[in-house]
Amino acid sequence: MSALVLQIGAQVGAEVRTRLRSTGTLVALAVMLVGSYLWIPNPGGKATSVSWQLADGRLQTSVHSAAYIGSAMSFLAGFFAVVVGFYLVAGSIRRDRERRVGAILAATPLPNAAYLLGKYFAHVAYLALVVSLIVPIGVYHFLRFGVGPFDAAAFFGPLVLLTLPGIAFVAAMAVLFDVTPVLSGRMGLVIWFFVLSMVAAALPIAQATNPATGRTDRLPVFDPMGATSVAVLIGRSLPQAVPGSISTGLIFRKEVVPAVAWGGLPLDADFVARRLGGILWALPPLGLALLLFDRFDPARRRLSLRRKGKKAPTTAIAAAPTLLDPLAATAGTVPIAAPSFAALAPVAARPSAFLAIVADAVLLWKTGSILRWAVLILVILAAFLPASAAPMVGGGFLLLLAPLISEASCREALAGAGPLVFSQPGVPRSTVLWKLGSVGLFVVAVSLPFLLRALVDSPARGFAALSGLLFVAALSVSFGVLSGGGKLFVGIYLALWYAALNRVPYLDFCGLFGGDLGLTVRAAYLAAGAVFIALAMAVEARRRASGVR
Amino acid sequence: MLEIRGLTKKYPSGTVALSDFSLAVGEGVLGLLGPNGAGKSTLMSILATVTKPTAGTFVWEGKDGVADPLAVRRALGFLPQDFGVYEKLTAREFLLYLGRLKGISGRDLKSRIGEILALVNLHGAADRRLGGYSGGMRQRVGIAQALLGDPKLLIVDEPTVGLDPEERVRFRNLLAEVAHGRVVILSTHIVSDVEAVASTIAVVRAGRLVVHETPEELLRTAEGKVFRAVVPSEKLAEVQARIPVSNLARRADGVHVRFVDAAGTAGHRAVLANSEPVEPSLEDAYLLAQLGGTP
């Protein structure tokens, strides 16, 4: 038993150290810090993170008590841990496979369970660390604006109870996705979003809804994100509020909302038991992962590919059409039948940045797997279907675009092909600009029917679509360069996409969901893209100054 | 054609991988020999314009390779020691991509890829995904991409790693052929690879150039410093601990130990009274250079 604990501990230590030394972690921590600072608005302003409506139509919010700040922290932490957290931790086992560490680990006495549990607890530790960054922000808010005594249970209780089951579930799902062939790649990042929407969001609401009254007033058994549990608890804590009028999340009002005393989430024994019991929801995905884990055995992987009807890779011997005399090996430069290099026709090379951009855009298409065809079909449909269907079809196109371009700017680093690629004469001096060119070209080329349709509808819509797509290209390139992977971009882009779909003001980045935001906002998107690119170029320059491209 | 002037590379960790390294390289194959961590790969990486030196520069056909890396890249074929491939692409698709980055396109590129794939014996597997390739096949893809643009400067870092014996010999022959009218730098720690094709040899130790000579000159410097002795099996460990053994073979009369002695007649030879001088091999000469026994 102690050996198992040591093995898991070693896994956790290595994994957490690796993560803490990556730029992606710095970006995630920065996003969490800024996000949590903005999430809890200053008192007396027009923004609220918890508000409700009284029977007479008046809106109210809470004073900055320990209970209020604790609850507000927990809403954000629960959301972040489940929605963004997956993108932060998924891909760890895939990385071991691709970087060939897996083969070394597989040859050690490390049991499969210890390996997977090591990954699991590393995910848990890392997510807990990221999420805990919200605490100093909450303390800052209380010290500056706090009302009443500091009630530690009311301050920390909701945060711990709401985020712990979420972190436990997401960490287990990340392990499961990583060991499942179809889900371990970029497609898995998108599929997770649907799993999240349907399982982690819709299922708790279905459980909480009282069939007799139609209200969501029952605590759900399965609620990893905790959002439904929060809604139920707030409803119980605010009997004076109009049912369905309680809002949680940062909302900007037209007027200042009066603040009143609020006792926070009522953390009764039933709730505590349900949340702590919710940690056990991590067990089914972990068990399934254990069954599916191939221990980096290429033979098992080949078998699974064959079952899916793909051609299994062949060995070197099978691939070589002629086998030569093995004895020749020891004789030095013995003649071996082979075509002559000198006999090859000369080639004329005219390296150019343009050709490199086109080549990289073509590569994006070629490595797009089945997703590229889905994107193409949706784009064509979006161009020819009536305007009423555009948001649905165009939304699908924008969604599937994310995994296609997510790793474009860090592809060389992920594949270990950097030295091969960056020593080529056509590759521009700035990788960031090269990738911006190729991703921009790819995005515009793939969405050409959609862009033309928008332009025909109105020049403003055409510009909105073009500026939005270029913004997405810039976001993908810069986040890829900054984090060294594609997950951060996918996580943040999907959050943006979801917000645009739900018509959050100013976030309809492509003007697809009815947001006529005007030229200024469109220009702001382009400017934001330029800022991200400048940031990535600064990081690139710093890396180059250290000597390695 | 290639002149390396005082290259120094110090990593942020403080490790000095190269220290004031200077060398002039002409047409033919330069074999770069040195133990692991000697700085060979750092030197290759700098010459391939992937890594920037901390100090010094190199000049390729009159142009400063550090200030104007593009001039080098236009002439360059580079096979790094450790490289990855895009596993979802076939070998042909991967070479198409790299060919375009080299500035080759259209039919020229397609026919060139076909020829190069035949040259590295991969024509039968050209349309299979690289993810299913063995290590040796990937290495051959790496060799193919290095030769794709008809390079005038070919830099190959540990190229025979992962190749089976047949392919290793095939590659040596290819390298010897490619070297006509070109500068080829072959970095390796396998002396027999260098012995087969190198026109000059540079030995590197701890980031510094120890010696740069033709194989014949290197062998001459080792003459009279290589010996053979027969040692009883039970004394082998003791002998190995005291003298630099370059080779050994077990025979019926004991273990035939081959060792180098920089001092020639005294030194280590005194340990084994029955030793006799033998003709040095390049491996012996390399070992001597590493031990500091050559100028």
Interface residues (C-beta under 8 A of the other chain):
Chain A: K311 A312 P313 T314 T315 A316 A319 A320 P321 T322 L323 L324 D325 P326 A328 A329 T330 A331 G332 T333 V334 P335 I336 A338 P339 S340 F341 A342 L344 A345 P346 V347 A348 A349 R350 P351 S352 L355 A356 V358 A359 D360 V362 L363 K366 T367 S369 R411 A415 G416 A417 G418 P419 L420 V421 F422 S423 Q424 P425 G426 V427 R544 S546 G547 V548 R549
Chain B: K9 Y11 P12 S45 A48 T49 V50 T51 K52 P53 T54 L70 R73 R74 L76 F78 P80 D82 F83 G84 V85 Y86 E87 K88 L89 E93 L96 Y97 L98 R100 L101 K102 G103 I104 S105 D108 L109 S111 R112 E115 I116 A118 L119 N121 L122 H123 G124 A125 R128 R129 G131 G132 Y133 S134 G136 M137 G142 Q145 L147 L148 G149 D150 D164 P165 E166 R168 V169 R170 R172 N173 L174 A176 E177 V178 H180 S192 E195 A196 V197
